[in-house]
């Protein structure tokens, strides 16, 4: 009998997903953006990460601002946001 996948199971490895933090980075070709301490849902087995829509919007905004400034290196943090549920 096949095991039923729960919402808290990782779809990649079937590990357990839990609230945590991740490092997000983007290579823009002319520079890089690194965002530390990003609230995320993280698999405790394989380390896969998922971001909420709110967090993803913040990340997109950070990358857009860095791209507009043509920043070679942009390093920031999202510590002020709550952990992903």
N, C-alpha and C positions, 0 to 999 in steps of 0.2 A: 504494500500500500504506500502510495506517495505521501511524503510529509507535507502538511499544509503550511504555507508560508504566512507568518504573522507580520503585521505592519512594522513591528520592531526588528524583524529579521532583515539582514543585509541581502539584497537581491543578487549580489555577486558571489558571496561565499556562505551565506546563511548564518553568519555571526550575528551578534547583538548590536543594534544601533543605539547610541546614547548621546546625550548632549555633551559637547566639548568645544574645543577650539582648533583652528587649522591655520596654516600658512597659505596665503593665496599669492600667486605670482603670475605676471604676464610679460612676455617678450613682445614688445611693440615693433621690433625691427630696428628702430633707431635708439631704443632705450628699454629699460625694464621698470616694472612697478612691483613692489613687494608690500603686501599688507599682512601684518602680524596679528596674532591673537583674534582671529575672525571667528565669531560664534558659528558653530556648525553642528550638524548631526554626524557623528563619526562611528564607523564600525570598529568594535573592539578587537576584531580578529584580523581583518585585512587592511584597515586604515582608510577605507573609502570615505569620502566626505560629501555632504550635501548641505547647501545653503538655503535659507528661507528666502522668499521673494523680497522681503525688506532688506536683508543683508545683500542679496544679489544686486539690488538697485543701488545700494551704497557703493558696492564694489565697482559697478559700471560708472558711477559718477566720479569716483576717484581716478579710474583709468582715463575717462574722457578729459578730465582736467589736466592730467599729466600729459596726455597726447596734445592738447591745445597749447600747453607751455613748451612742448618739445623737450620734456625732461629726459635727461639721459638715465638718471636713477631717481626713483621716487620710493621712499620707504616710509610707511605709516602704520598705524595700529587702529583696531576697532574695539578696543577694550571697553568702551562705554556702552556698547550694545549688550543686551541680555543674552544668555545662552539660548541656543536653539532648543525648541521643545521636541 
